[in-house]
């Protein structure tokens, strides 16, 4: 039996892998030492970088607002500091989402780095200790969005994100966590492997036993294969459709993904053909029992061919996706609940 041909119990969370996209989660009998998770509505609403449309992304304040807006999961992207601490940032570089440029003591840290997506001169998280990161403040990187909250909020650690959802669980509100490992092979190459610290953080927070649902995602298949061997948490392979990602070895086939992961997180454009018809990607993934969580829905950047973001969300839900990533979870939750 392949990994994705039956219901999978991972981390105390029953994941129903079937052909129907618009379903309601249910609970099952747990035969492990881990406790049973509470039901979650479907399709799930994943707060992309928190409520990043309304607050600076990847801050505790953005995650808290997302919870208040009805998100089922919050998504912390993870990079590592020089001293091996997981922090929530979308990119290893810091100039676009923090006020690092305003810190003269760090002027000498700026350096040029070659990445799979080109050369960039910037400040890089792995050159900073956690104590130094904590002196920075978050900024809104998207043009046109409010900068009212810039320079107010700290950069959180993954441990702090887990503490936030654990506290919410104590209040009776169960919200899942959907971490993404950013550039794991690069981190490993400089002695900062991410899989161990990630699993240790989940264990230390006792996430399984407080019934907090988890998905772990990455664009890199290598770390997902490693996590598949080392843990029982649900795994999601991100798929961009970017030729540069394919050239870098980040785009495995759907059939390959089914051997080590529980779902795919595709760029939403991959779900439609050039003629505007549903592509074969969703059907292929569903036939292998994989969940589909496309990204990213944005109220202020509506997908081509739609008059409103509500129309775009409704089309995705009707298509049969199992969840959506969104910068504006309040809107997605409203449309889903309708």
Order of alpha helices (4+ residues) and beta strands (2+ residues): beta-beta-beta-alpha-beta-beta-beta-beta-beta-alpha-alpha-beta-beta-alpha-alpha-beta-alpha-beta-alpha-alpha-beta-alpha-beta-alpha-beta-alpha
